[in-house]
Structures are given as structure tokens and as C-alpha cells.
Amino acid sequence: MTVRVVLVDDQTLVRTGFKLVLDETGDIEVVGEAADGAQALDVVARTRPDVVLMDVRMPGLNGIEATRRIRSGPHPAKVIILTTFDLDEYVLAGLRAGASGFLLKDALAADLVSAVRVVVAGEAVAAPSVTRRLFAHYLGRTPAPPSADERLAALTGRERQILTLITRGLSNAEIAVALTLAESTVKTHLSRILAKLDLRDRVQAVILGYECGLATTDH
């Protein structure tokens, strides 16, 4: 299957560089480009890509708002936010807007390609520095004990285990190894978790897990 990608960045040189990297893969095709958020909405509506690589700071409609509109629109492509600014406000705003990934623009070409493939497979991806800042942001607060959070009451013990490991950043394959389960079983549990908690995707599950304190609890 060819993964269809739209590039959104106000710098032509950046878009050209990304396109060269992705076009060399053989299984990823750049089907459109945009220089700002407003153009991105039009291009996404026209091309219906699988993934959008989205800059944050652009004139007019910024990348965060464009991400929110794409994810809530009729063609909710996965969004990976790309930025040179490793700042909490962008990380949190981007993830809350529905982004499935967050990478810095100085990421290696291999990491960029891997990120596109990972989000298409339903996983979430973030640069290590971004992940550390997320931990610092949430763990710097004093969350309510997870047992006191009514939002988790609908989960079974196994589902709660899996949500805890998702919150800690483990992939489905890593969770399968940790709990001695088939990866397909982990995916089934994840689908049930999302449905029970009325969550859109894995990233929202991670955010909820942080808010409930699961990153610091034993599973």
C-alpha cells in the first residue's frame, strides 16, 4: 500500500527537502503541498491523504488550528506536527488538537520516514525530547490517584494495564511482550479502551493516562 502524504510548511526549501526524502522510499507518495494552514485544508480536501506533515508557525491559519480542523473534518488524515520549537505549549496544543505525532525539524531522514509509517499503523510518535517534556509537564503536577478517577471505572483490569503501558510510551508490540499477549490481542484491547472512554485515538489515550496519574503507578 502506498502512503499518501501532504506537506504543509511556509518554507519551500523545507517542503522540497521532505519531498525528496519521502519520494525515495518507494512506498510513500507526496500528493500535495501547502504553504499555510488555509491552503492545507483545501489540499487535504482535494487529495484525501493518509498523513499530513504540518508546520506549526505559519502566516494566517497556524498548524495547530489546521490540525484541529483536519482531524474534525470529513477526511481526518493523521497529522505529524513538525517544528523547530521544542516548547510545551506546542506539544500539548498539537496533541490535544488531534496530532498523532510530533517531531522536530532536525530529525534524521530515517526518523521522519519511520514516523509516517508508524502513525499510519495506528501508533503515536514523538521525538524523545518532546516525550521528556510531556513527562515533566504532567509529572510536575500532583494528579489525583488513578483509583479515584471515575473515567477509568469502565475498564477491566487488563485494559487498565494496557492503558498504563500505552501512557508510558510502549508500542503495541512492546506491550504484547510485556504482558505475554499476541499483538492482535493488544490491538483489540486498545480498540475497546478507546470506545469505552470515548477517545478518538491513541494520543488522546496517552493524555488521559497522564491526567489520571497512570505514568507513575504500577500496573
CYANA upper distance limits for C-alpha pairs under 8 A (distance plus 0.5 A):
  1 MET  CA     27 ASP  CA      7.35
  2 THR  CA     26 GLY  CA      8.48
  2 THR  CA     27 ASP  CA      5.24
  2 THR  CA     28 ILE  CA      5.93
  2 THR  CA     29 GLU  CA      7.16
  3 VAL  CA     27 ASP  CA      6.70
  3 VAL  CA     28 ILE  CA      5.13
  3 VAL  CA     29 GLU  CA      6.57
  3 VAL  CA     49 PRO  CA      8.28
  3 VAL  CA     50 ASP  CA      6.65
  3 VAL  CA     51 VAL  CA      8.03
  3 VAL  CA    117 ARG  CA      8.43
  3 VAL  CA    120 VAL  CA      8.30
  4 ARG  CA     28 ILE  CA      6.61
  4 ARG  CA     29 GLU  CA      5.58
  4 ARG  CA     30 VAL  CA      6.49
  4 ARG  CA     31 VAL  CA      6.56
  4 ARG  CA     49 PRO  CA      5.30
  4 ARG  CA     50 ASP  CA      5.65
  4 ARG  CA     51 VAL  CA      6.93
  5 VAL  CA     28 ILE  CA      7.59
  5 VAL  CA     29 GLU  CA      6.49
  5 VAL  CA     30 VAL  CA      5.19
  5 VAL  CA     31 VAL  CA      6.27
  5 VAL  CA     32 GLY  CA      7.57
  5 VAL  CA     49 PRO  CA      5.84
  5 VAL  CA     50 ASP  CA      6.54
  5 VAL  CA     51 VAL  CA      5.38
  5 VAL  CA     52 VAL  CA      6.11
  5 VAL  CA     53 LEU  CA      7.80
  6 VAL  CA     30 VAL  CA      6.26
  6 VAL  CA     31 VAL  CA      6.28
  6 VAL  CA     32 GLY  CA      5.24
  6 VAL  CA     33 GLU  CA      6.01
  6 VAL  CA     34 ALA  CA      8.24
  6 VAL  CA     43 VAL  CA      8.17
  6 VAL  CA     44 VAL  CA      7.66
  6 VAL  CA     49 PRO  CA      6.82
  6 VAL  CA     51 VAL  CA      7.02
  6 VAL  CA     52 VAL  CA      5.29
  6 VAL  CA     53 LEU  CA      6.77
  7 LEU  CA     15 ARG  CA      6.75
  7 LEU  CA     18 PHE  CA      8.28
  7 LEU  CA     19 LYS  CA      8.32
  7 LEU  CA     30 VAL  CA      7.73
  7 LEU  CA     32 GLY  CA      6.92
  7 LEU  CA     33 GLU  CA      5.20
  7 LEU  CA     34 ALA  CA      6.80
  7 LEU  CA     52 VAL  CA      6.55
  7 LEU  CA     53 LEU  CA      5.53
  7 LEU  CA     54 MET  CA      7.05
  8 VAL  CA     15 ARG  CA      7.73
  8 VAL  CA     33 GLU  CA      6.26
  8 VAL  CA     34 ALA  CA      5.19
  8 VAL  CA     35 ALA  CA      6.22
  8 VAL  CA     36 ASP  CA      6.95
  8 VAL  CA     37 GLY  CA      7.89
  8 VAL  CA     40 ALA  CA      6.80
  8 VAL  CA     52 VAL  CA      7.75
  8 VAL  CA     53 LEU  CA      6.44
  8 VAL  CA     54 MET  CA      5.41
  8 VAL  CA     55 ASP  CA      6.43
  9 ASP  CA     14 VAL  CA      7.48
  9 ASP  CA     15 ARG  CA      6.77
  9 ASP  CA     34 ALA  CA      6.94
  9 ASP  CA     35 ALA  CA      5.51
  9 ASP  CA     36 ASP  CA      6.82
  9 ASP  CA     54 MET  CA      7.06
  9 ASP  CA     55 ASP  CA      5.58
  9 ASP  CA     58 MET  CA      7.62
 10 ASP  CA     34 ALA  CA      7.97
 10 ASP  CA     35 ALA  CA      4.66
 10 ASP  CA     36 ASP  CA      6.33
 10 ASP  CA     55 ASP  CA      8.24
 10 ASP  CA     58 MET  CA      6.43
 10 ASP  CA     59 PRO  CA      8.18
 11 GLN  CA     15 ARG  CA      7.09
 11 GLN  CA     35 ALA  CA      7.54
 12 THR  CA     16 THR  CA      6.63
 12 THR  CA     35 ALA  CA      8.18
 13 LEU  CA     17 GLY  CA      6.68
 14 VAL  CA     18 PHE  CA      6.78
 15 ARG  CA     19 LYS  CA      6.55
 15 ARG  CA     33 GLU  CA      8.02
 16 THR  CA     20 LEU  CA      6.72
 17 GLY  CA     21 VAL  CA      6.91
 18 PHE  CA     22 LEU  CA      6.67
 19 LYS  CA     23 ASP  CA      6.31
 19 LYS  CA     30 VAL  CA      6.92
 20 LEU  CA     24 GLU  CA      6.90
 21 VAL  CA     25 THR  CA      7.75
 21 VAL  CA    109 ALA  CA      6.95
 21 VAL  CA    113 VAL  CA      8.22
 22 LEU  CA     26 GLY  CA      8.49
 22 LEU  CA     28 ILE  CA      6.41
 22 LEU  CA     29 GLU  CA      7.33
 22 LEU  CA     30 VAL  CA      7.69
 22 LEU  CA    113 VAL  CA      7.05
 23 ASP  CA     28 ILE  CA      6.77
 23 ASP  CA     29 GLU  CA      6.39
 23 ASP  CA     30 VAL  CA      7.41
 25 THR  CA    113 VAL  CA      8.37
 31 VAL  CA     47 THR  CA      7.20
 31 VAL  CA     49 PRO  CA      7.74
 32 GLY  CA     43 VAL  CA      6.83
 32 GLY  CA     44 VAL  CA      8.38
 32 GLY  CA     47 THR  CA      7.48
 33 GLU  CA     40 ALA  CA      7.90
 33 GLU  CA     43 VAL  CA      7.61
 34 ALA  CA     39 GLN  CA      5.83
 34 ALA  CA     40 ALA  CA      5.67
 34 ALA  CA     43 VAL  CA      7.48
 35 ALA  CA     39 GLN  CA      7.07
 35 ALA  CA     40 ALA  CA      7.91
 35 ALA  CA     58 MET  CA      8.21
 36 ASP  CA     40 ALA  CA      6.70
 36 ASP  CA     58 MET  CA      6.16
 36 ASP  CA     59 PRO  CA      6.84
 36 ASP  CA     60 GLY  CA      7.30
 36 ASP  CA     61 LEU  CA      6.97
 36 ASP  CA     62 ASN  CA      7.50
 36 ASP  CA     63 GLY  CA      8.23
 37 GLY  CA     41 LEU  CA      6.95
 37 GLY  CA     58 MET  CA      7.72
 37 GLY  CA     60 GLY  CA      7.51
 37 GLY  CA     61 LEU  CA      5.13
 37 GLY  CA     62 ASN  CA      5.99
 37 GLY  CA     63 GLY  CA      6.34
 37 GLY  CA     65 GLU  CA      8.17
 37 GLY  CA     66 ALA  CA      5.62
 38 ALA  CA     42 ASP  CA      7.29
 38 ALA  CA     60 GLY  CA      7.86
 38 ALA  CA     61 LEU  CA      6.21
 38 ALA  CA     66 ALA  CA      7.66
 39 GLN  CA     43 VAL  CA      6.68
 40 ALA  CA     44 VAL  CA      6.45
 40 ALA  CA     66 ALA  CA      7.79
 41 LEU  CA     45 ALA  CA      6.64
 41 LEU  CA     66 ALA  CA      7.42
 41 LEU  CA     69 ARG  CA      8.27
 41 LEU  CA     70 ILE  CA      7.22
 42 ASP  CA     46 ARG  CA      6.73
 43 VAL  CA     47 THR  CA      6.44
 43 VAL  CA     48 ARG  CA      8.40
 44 VAL  CA     48 ARG  CA      5.66
 44 VAL  CA     49 PRO  CA      6.81
 44 VAL  CA     70 ILE  CA      8.29
 44 VAL  CA     75 HIS  CA      8.03
 44 VAL  CA     77 ALA  CA      8.50
 45 ALA  CA     75 HIS  CA      7.31
 48 ARG  CA     75 HIS  CA      6.76
 48 ARG  CA     77 ALA  CA      7.83
 49 PRO  CA     77 ALA  CA      6.64
 50 ASP  CA     77 ALA  CA      5.59
 50 ASP  CA     78 LYS  CA      6.65
 50 ASP  CA    120 VAL  CA      7.53
 51 VAL  CA     77 ALA  CA      5.84
 51 VAL  CA     78 LYS  CA      5.16
 51 VAL  CA     79 VAL  CA      6.13
 51 VAL  CA     80 ILE  CA      7.81
 51 VAL  CA    116 VAL  CA      7.43
 51 VAL  CA    119 VAL  CA      8.43
 51 VAL  CA    120 VAL  CA      7.74
 52 VAL  CA     77 ALA  CA      7.08
 52 VAL  CA     78 LYS  CA      6.69
 52 VAL  CA     79 VAL  CA      5.23
 52 VAL  CA     80 ILE  CA      6.68
 53 LEU  CA     79 VAL  CA      6.52
 53 LEU  CA     80 ILE  CA      5.48
 53 LEU  CA     81 ILE  CA      6.44
 53 LEU  CA     82 LEU  CA      7.12
 54 MET  CA     63 GLY  CA      6.47
 54 MET  CA     67 THR  CA      8.14
 54 MET  CA     79 VAL  CA      7.20
 54 MET  CA     80 ILE  CA      6.52
 54 MET  CA     81 ILE  CA      5.18
 54 MET  CA     82 LEU  CA      6.18
 55 ASP  CA     62 ASN  CA      8.47
 55 ASP  CA     63 GLY  CA      6.03
 55 ASP  CA     81 ILE  CA      6.37
 55 ASP  CA     82 LEU  CA      5.46
 55 ASP  CA     83 THR  CA      6.29
 56 VAL  CA     62 ASN  CA      6.46
 56 VAL  CA     63 GLY  CA      4.67
 56 VAL  CA     64 ILE  CA      6.66
 56 VAL  CA     81 ILE  CA      7.20
 56 VAL  CA     82 LEU  CA      7.14
 56 VAL  CA     83 THR  CA      6.38
 56 VAL  CA     90 TYR  CA      8.19
 57 ARG  CA     62 ASN  CA      6.21
 57 ARG  CA     63 GLY  CA      6.82
 57 ARG  CA     83 THR  CA      8.21
 58 MET  CA     62 ASN  CA      5.69
 58 MET  CA     63 GLY  CA      7.33
 61 LEU  CA     65 GLU  CA      7.14
 61 LEU  CA     66 ALA  CA      7.03
 62 ASN  CA     66 ALA  CA      6.69
 63 GLY  CA     67 THR  CA      6.43
 63 GLY  CA     81 ILE  CA      8.11
 64 ILE  CA     68 ARG  CA      6.84
 64 ILE  CA     90 TYR  CA      8.35
 64 ILE  CA     93 ALA  CA      7.21
 64 ILE  CA     94 GLY  CA      5.99
 64 ILE  CA     97 ALA  CA      6.98
 65 GLU  CA     69 ARG  CA      6.77
 65 GLU  CA     97 ALA  CA      7.81
 66 ALA  CA     70 ILE  CA      6.61
 67 THR  CA     71 ARG  CA      6.55
 67 THR  CA     79 VAL  CA      7.22
 67 THR  CA     94 GLY  CA      7.93
 67 THR  CA     97 ALA  CA      6.58
 67 THR  CA     98 GLY  CA      7.19
 67 THR  CA     99 ALA  CA      7.15
 68 ARG  CA     72 SER  CA      6.71
 68 ARG  CA     97 ALA  CA      5.06
 68 ARG  CA     98 GLY  CA      6.65
 69 ARG  CA     73 GLY  CA      6.31
 70 ILE  CA     74 PRO  CA      8.35
 70 ILE  CA     75 HIS  CA      7.38
 70 ILE  CA     76 PRO  CA      5.85
 70 ILE  CA     77 ALA  CA      7.29
 71 ARG  CA     75 HIS  CA      7.93
 71 ARG  CA     76 PRO  CA      4.80
 71 ARG  CA     77 ALA  CA      6.98
 71 ARG  CA     78 LYS  CA      7.93
 71 ARG  CA     79 VAL  CA      8.48
 71 ARG  CA     97 ALA  CA      8.10
 71 ARG  CA     98 GLY  CA      6.52
 71 ARG  CA     99 ALA  CA      8.39
 72 SER  CA     76 PRO  CA      6.76
 78 LYS  CA     99 ALA  CA      7.24
 78 LYS  CA    100 SER  CA      6.53
 78 LYS  CA    119 VAL  CA      7.32
 78 LYS  CA    120 VAL  CA      7.71
 79 VAL  CA     98 GLY  CA      8.01
 79 VAL  CA     99 ALA  CA      5.32
 79 VAL  CA    100 SER  CA      6.06
 79 VAL  CA    101 GLY  CA      7.04
 80 ILE  CA     99 ALA  CA      6.36
 80 ILE  CA    100 SER  CA      6.33
 80 ILE  CA    101 GLY  CA      4.85
 80 ILE  CA    102 PHE  CA      5.91
 80 ILE  CA    103 LEU  CA      7.66
 80 ILE  CA    115 ALA  CA      8.38
 80 ILE  CA    116 VAL  CA      8.19
 81 ILE  CA     94 GLY  CA      7.56
 81 ILE  CA     99 ALA  CA      7.22
 81 ILE  CA    101 GLY  CA      6.67
 81 ILE  CA    102 PHE  CA      5.24
 81 ILE  CA    103 LEU  CA      6.75
 82 LEU  CA    102 PHE  CA      6.61
 82 LEU  CA    103 LEU  CA      5.60
 82 LEU  CA    104 LEU  CA      5.92
 82 LEU  CA    105 LYS  CA      6.12
 83 THR  CA    103 LEU  CA      7.27
 83 THR  CA    104 LEU  CA      5.50
 83 THR  CA    105 LYS  CA      5.84
 84 THR  CA    104 LEU  CA      5.94
 84 THR  CA    105 LYS  CA      5.91
 84 THR  CA    106 ASP  CA      7.78
 85 PHE  CA     90 TYR  CA      8.25
 85 PHE  CA    104 LEU  CA      7.82
 86 ASP  CA     90 TYR  CA      8.05
 86 ASP  CA     91 VAL  CA      8.07
 86 ASP  CA    104 LEU  CA      7.58
 86 ASP  CA    129 SER  CA      8.16
 86 ASP  CA    130 VAL  CA      7.18
 87 LEU  CA     91 VAL  CA      6.92
 88 ASP  CA     92 LEU  CA      6.50
 88 ASP  CA    130 VAL  CA      8.48
 88 ASP  CA    133 ARG  CA      7.13
 88 ASP  CA    134 LEU  CA      7.75
 88 ASP  CA    137 HIS  CA      8.13
 89 GLU  CA     93 ALA  CA      6.36
 90 TYR  CA     94 GLY  CA      6.19
 91 VAL  CA     95 LEU  CA      6.73
 91 VAL  CA    102 PHE  CA      7.64
 91 VAL  CA    130 VAL  CA      7.48
 91 VAL  CA    134 LEU  CA      8.13
 92 LEU  CA     96 ARG  CA      6.50
 92 LEU  CA    134 LEU  CA      8.21
 93 ALA  CA     97 ALA  CA      6.51
 94 GLY  CA     98 GLY  CA      7.10
 94 GLY  CA     99 ALA  CA      6.13
 94 GLY  CA    102 PHE  CA      8.32
 95 LEU  CA     99 ALA  CA      5.33
 95 LEU  CA    100 SER  CA      7.41
 95 LEU  CA    101 GLY  CA      8.12
 95 LEU  CA    203 VAL  CA      7.23
 95 LEU  CA    204 GLN  CA      8.06
 96 ARG  CA    204 GLN  CA      7.70
 98 GLY  CA    203 VAL  CA      8.01
 98 GLY  CA    204 GLN  CA      8.11
 99 ALA  CA    203 VAL  CA      8.10
100 SER  CA    119 VAL  CA      6.78
100 SER  CA    123 GLU  CA      8.07
100 SER  CA    124 ALA  CA      5.68
100 SER  CA    125 VAL  CA      7.19
100 SER  CA    202 ARG  CA      8.31
100 SER  CA    203 VAL  CA      6.65
101 GLY  CA    115 ALA  CA      7.81
101 GLY  CA    119 VAL  CA      7.55
101 GLY  CA    124 ALA  CA      6.04
101 GLY  CA    125 VAL  CA      5.04
101 GLY  CA    126 ALA  CA      5.89
102 PHE  CA    125 VAL  CA      6.89
102 PHE  CA    126 ALA  CA      5.18
102 PHE  CA    127 ALA  CA      6.95
102 PHE  CA    130 VAL  CA      8.06
103 LEU  CA    107 ALA  CA      7.28
103 LEU  CA    112 LEU  CA      8.29
103 LEU  CA    125 VAL  CA      8.35
103 LEU  CA    126 ALA  CA      6.17
103 LEU  CA    127 ALA  CA      5.63
103 LEU  CA    130 VAL  CA      8.31
104 LEU  CA    127 ALA  CA      7.27
107 ALA  CA    111 ASP  CA      6.70
107 ALA  CA    112 LEU  CA      7.12
108 LEU  CA    112 LEU  CA      6.95
109 ALA  CA    113 VAL  CA      6.85
110 ALA  CA    114 SER  CA      6.54
111 ASP  CA    115 ALA  CA      6.49
112 LEU  CA    116 VAL  CA      7.01
113 VAL  CA    117 ARG  CA      7.01
114 SER  CA    118 VAL  CA      6.50
115 ALA  CA    119 VAL  CA      6.74
115 ALA  CA    125 VAL  CA      6.66
116 VAL  CA    120 VAL  CA      6.86
117 ARG  CA    121 ALA  CA      6.84
118 VAL  CA    122 GLY  CA      7.14
118 VAL  CA    123 GLU  CA      6.03
118 VAL  CA    124 ALA  CA      7.40
118 VAL  CA    125 VAL  CA      7.53
119 VAL  CA    123 GLU  CA      5.45
119 VAL  CA    124 ALA  CA      6.18
119 VAL  CA    125 VAL  CA      7.42
122 GLY  CA    202 ARG  CA      8.09
123 GLU  CA    171 SER  CA      7.44
123 GLU  CA    172 ASN  CA      8.37
123 GLU  CA    202 ARG  CA      7.27
124 ALA  CA    202 ARG  CA      7.07
124 ALA  CA    203 VAL  CA      6.72
126 ALA  CA    130 VAL  CA      6.68
126 ALA  CA    131 THR  CA      6.67
127 ALA  CA    131 THR  CA      6.79
128 PRO  CA    132 ARG  CA      6.73
129 SER  CA    133 ARG  CA      6.85
130 VAL  CA    134 LEU  CA      6.78
131 THR  CA    135 PHE  CA      6.84
132 ARG  CA    136 ALA  CA      6.65
133 ARG  CA    137 HIS  CA      6.50
134 LEU  CA    138 TYR  CA      6.77
135 PHE  CA    139 LEU  CA      6.07
135 PHE  CA    140 GLY  CA      8.37
136 ALA  CA    140 GLY  CA      6.05
137 HIS  CA    141 ARG  CA      7.55
138 TYR  CA    143 PRO  CA      8.50
138 TYR  CA    210 TYR  CA      6.81
138 TYR  CA    211 GLU  CA      7.70
139 LEU  CA    143 PRO  CA      8.40
139 LEU  CA    210 TYR  CA      8.46
139 LEU  CA    216 THR  CA      8.42
143 PRO  CA    211 GLU  CA      6.89
143 PRO  CA    212 CYS  CA      6.83
143 PRO  CA    213 GLY  CA      5.98
144 ALA  CA    148 ALA  CA      7.24
144 ALA  CA    149 ASP  CA      7.68
144 ALA  CA    212 CYS  CA      6.89
144 ALA  CA    213 GLY  CA      7.17
145 PRO  CA    149 ASP  CA      7.50
145 PRO  CA    212 CYS  CA      7.33
145 PRO  CA    213 GLY  CA      6.83
146 PRO  CA    152 LEU  CA      8.22
146 PRO  CA    212 CYS  CA      5.50
146 PRO  CA    213 GLY  CA      6.11
146 PRO  CA    214 LEU  CA      6.96
147 SER  CA    152 LEU  CA      8.30
149 ASP  CA    153 ALA  CA      7.86
149 ASP  CA    212 CYS  CA      6.98
151 ARG  CA    197 LEU  CA      7.39
152 LEU  CA    160 ARG  CA      8.12
152 LEU  CA    197 LEU  CA      8.03
154 ALA  CA    196 LYS  CA      7.13
154 ALA  CA    197 LEU  CA      8.22
155 LEU  CA    159 GLU  CA      6.12
155 LEU  CA    160 ARG  CA      6.44
155 LEU  CA    193 ILE  CA      7.47
155 LEU  CA    196 LYS  CA      7.83
156 THR  CA    160 ARG  CA      6.67
157 GLY  CA    161 GLN  CA      6.79
158 ARG  CA    162 ILE  CA      6.80
159 GLU  CA    163 LEU  CA      6.61
159 GLU  CA    189 HIS  CA      6.64
159 GLU  CA    190 LEU  CA      7.99
159 GLU  CA    193 ILE  CA      6.99
160 ARG  CA    164 THR  CA      6.62
160 ARG  CA    219 HIS  CA      8.12
161 GLN  CA    165 LEU  CA      6.93
161 GLN  CA    219 HIS  CA      5.66
162 ILE  CA    166 ILE  CA      6.62
162 ILE  CA    175 ILE  CA      7.57
162 ILE  CA    186 VAL  CA      8.06
162 ILE  CA    189 HIS  CA      8.13
162 ILE  CA    190 LEU  CA      7.99
163 LEU  CA    167 THR  CA      6.58
163 LEU  CA    190 LEU  CA      8.20
163 LEU  CA    193 ILE  CA      8.11
163 LEU  CA    205 ALA  CA      7.73
163 LEU  CA    206 VAL  CA      8.19
163 LEU  CA    209 GLY  CA      7.33
163 LEU  CA    214 LEU  CA      8.43
164 THR  CA    168 ARG  CA      6.93
164 THR  CA    209 GLY  CA      7.15
164 THR  CA    214 LEU  CA      5.77
164 THR  CA    215 ALA  CA      6.96
164 THR  CA    217 THR  CA      8.34
164 THR  CA    219 HIS  CA      6.92
165 LEU  CA    169 GLY  CA      7.06
165 LEU  CA    170 LEU  CA      6.22
165 LEU  CA    175 ILE  CA      7.16
165 LEU  CA    215 ALA  CA      8.48
165 LEU  CA    219 HIS  CA      8.31
166 ILE  CA    170 LEU  CA      5.76
166 ILE  CA    171 SER  CA      7.40
166 ILE  CA    175 ILE  CA      8.31
166 ILE  CA    202 ARG  CA      8.42
166 ILE  CA    205 ALA  CA      8.16
166 ILE  CA    206 VAL  CA      6.80
167 THR  CA    205 ALA  CA      7.74
167 THR  CA    206 VAL  CA      5.01
167 THR  CA    207 ILE  CA      7.97
167 THR  CA    209 GLY  CA      5.88
167 THR  CA    210 TYR  CA      7.02
167 THR  CA    214 LEU  CA      7.22
167 THR  CA    215 ALA  CA      6.37
168 ARG  CA    206 VAL  CA      8.38
168 ARG  CA    215 ALA  CA      6.06
169 GLY  CA    206 VAL  CA      8.43
170 LEU  CA    174 GLU  CA      6.21
170 LEU  CA    175 ILE  CA      6.63
171 SER  CA    175 ILE  CA      6.66
172 ASN  CA    176 ALA  CA      6.61
172 ASN  CA    183 GLU  CA      6.64
172 ASN  CA    186 VAL  CA      6.70
172 ASN  CA    187 LYS  CA      7.35
173 ALA  CA    177 VAL  CA      6.95
173 ALA  CA    183 GLU  CA      6.16
174 GLU  CA    178 ALA  CA      6.66
175 ILE  CA    179 LEU  CA      6.56
175 ILE  CA    181 LEU  CA      8.35
175 ILE  CA    183 GLU  CA      8.33
175 ILE  CA    186 VAL  CA      7.71
176 ALA  CA    180 THR  CA      6.01
176 ALA  CA    181 LEU  CA      5.10
176 ALA  CA    182 ALA  CA      6.17
176 ALA  CA    183 GLU  CA      5.70
176 ALA  CA    185 THR  CA      8.48
176 ALA  CA    186 VAL  CA      6.79
177 VAL  CA    181 LEU  CA      7.03
181 LEU  CA    185 THR  CA      6.94
181 LEU  CA    186 VAL  CA      7.42
182 ALA  CA    186 VAL  CA      7.12
183 GLU  CA    187 LYS  CA      6.86
184 SER  CA    188 THR  CA      6.79
185 THR  CA    189 HIS  CA      6.77
186 VAL  CA    190 LEU  CA      6.63
187 LYS  CA    191 SER  CA      6.73
188 THR  CA    192 ARG  CA      6.91
189 HIS  CA    193 ILE  CA      6.66
190 LEU  CA    194 LEU  CA      6.72
191 SER  CA    195 ALA  CA      6.74
192 ARG  CA    196 LYS  CA      6.49
193 ILE  CA    197 LEU  CA      6.56
194 LEU  CA    198 ASP  CA      6.19
194 LEU  CA    199 LEU  CA      5.26
194 LEU  CA    200 ARG  CA      7.19
194 LEU  CA    201 ASP  CA      7.20
194 LEU  CA    202 ARG  CA      8.15
194 LEU  CA    205 ALA  CA      7.59
195 ALA  CA    199 LEU  CA      7.00
199 LEU  CA    204 GLN  CA      6.53
199 LEU  CA    205 ALA  CA      7.00
200 ARG  CA    204 GLN  CA      6.96
201 ASP  CA    205 ALA  CA      7.06
202 ARG  CA    206 VAL  CA      6.82
203 VAL  CA    207 ILE  CA      6.85
204 GLN  CA    208 LEU  CA      6.66
205 ALA  CA    209 GLY  CA      6.55
206 VAL  CA    210 TYR  CA      6.76
207 ILE  CA    211 GLU  CA      6.77
208 LEU  CA    212 CYS  CA      6.64
209 GLY  CA    213 GLY  CA      6.73
209 GLY  CA    214 LEU  CA      5.70
209 GLY  CA    215 ALA  CA      7.33
210 TYR  CA    214 LEU  CA      6.34
210 TYR  CA    215 ALA  CA      6.35
213 GLY  CA    217 THR  CA      7.34
214 LEU  CA    218 ASP  CA      8.40
